[in-house]
């Protein structure tokens, strides 16, 4: 039996320090037609307020496994265009 699109594995391709930065990465990828899920500690939004995340945890950017290469390429291109070469743009090697 083949795996359907809804059942496809999601993988983490990037981590950012805030929900607002996660939303920016999400918008970039979604503008290219890549579905994105952000994973973070939702309880911190209640405690710290909307748009906040636990300062000790980062927001994980997740995409379908079949789209991870394209998503990583888009993030790499965006990083190069920004002229920023720091290590904040961490990508998992899977």
C-alpha positions as semicolon CSV with decimal commas, in nm:
position;residue;x (nm);y (nm);z (nm)
1;X;0,000;0,000;0,000
2;X;0,144;0,339;-0,097
3;X;0,162;0,622;0,150
4;X;-0,089;0,901;0,083
5;X;0,002;1,270;0,086
6;X;-0,175;1,328;0,420
7;X;0,015;1,039;0,576
8;X;0,355;1,150;0,446
9;X;0,630;1,200;0,701
10;X;0,707;1,556;0,809
11;X;1,070;1,649;0,882
12;X;1,233;1,940;1,056
13;X;1,444;2,146;0,819
14;X;1,515;2,455;1,025
15;X;1,489;2,613;1,372
16;X;1,437;2,977;1,457
17;X;1,436;3,154;1,794
18;X;1,086;3,306;1,773
19;X;0,740;3,243;1,638
20;X;0,755;3,564;1,433
21;X;1,069;3,442;1,256
22;X;0,903;3,105;1,205
23;X;0,611;3,280;1,036
24;X;0,852;3,459;0,800
25;X;1,017;3,130;0,700
26;X;0,673;2,971;0,665
27;X;0,554;3,253;0,436
28;X;0,864;3,219;0,218
29;X;0,816;2,845;0,172
30;X;0,439;2,865;0,128
31;X;0,485;3,128;-0,144
32;X;0,672;2,855;-0,334
33;X;0,387;2,609;-0,281
34;X;0,547;2,416;0,006
35;X;0,317;2,331;0,296
36;X;0,475;2,415;0,632
37;X;0,406;2,329;0,995
38;X;0,558;2,520;1,284
39;X;0,619;2,327;1,603
40;X;0,667;2,504;1,935
41;X;0,557;2,498;2,297
42;X;0,202;2,637;2,277
43;X;0,174;2,680;2,655
44;X;0,420;2,969;2,643
45;X;0,173;3,169;2,430
46;X;-0,069;3,163;2,722
47;X;0,193;3,249;2,983
48;X;0,404;3,500;2,787
49;X;0,139;3,637;2,551
50;X;0,051;3,603;2,180
51;X;0,347;3,564;1,946
52;X;0,574;3,453;2,229
53;X;0,748;3,125;2,268
54;X;0,940;2,971;2,552
55;X;1,277;3,152;2,548
56;X;1,452;2,819;2,611
57;X;1,299;2,640;2,316
58;X;1,311;2,722;1,947
59;X;1,043;2,703;1,682
60;X;1,089;2,406;1,449
61;X;1,001;2,450;1,082
62;X;0,871;2,124;0,936
63;X;0,787;2,025;0,577
64;X;0,687;1,705;0,403
65;X;0,985;1,477;0,360
66;X;0,938;1,477;-0,018
67;X;0,975;1,858;-0,024
68;X;1,270;1,895;0,213
69;X;1,537;1,938;-0,057
70;X;1,344;2,213;-0,235
71;X;1,266;2,383;0,096
72;X;1,631;2,378;0,199
73;X;1,736;2,523;-0,136
74;X;1,487;2,809;-0,096
75;X;1,613;2,882;0,255
76;X;1,975;2,874;0,136
77;X;1,893;3,116;-0,146
78;X;1,710;3,349;0,093
79;X;2,006;3,343;0,329
80;X;2,251;3,431;0,050
81;X;2,030;3,716;-0,075
82;X;2,011;3,851;0,278
83;X;2,390;3,858;0,299
84;X;2,376;3,695;0,640
85;X;2,609;3,402;0,693
86;X;2,571;3,333;1,064
87;X;2,482;2,990;1,199
88;X;2,122;3,077;1,288
89;X;2,001;2,901;0,970
90;X;2,058;2,547;1,092
91;X;1,948;2,265;0,862
92;X;1,921;1,902;0,962
93;X;2,117;1,659;0,748
94;X;1,886;1,365;0,683
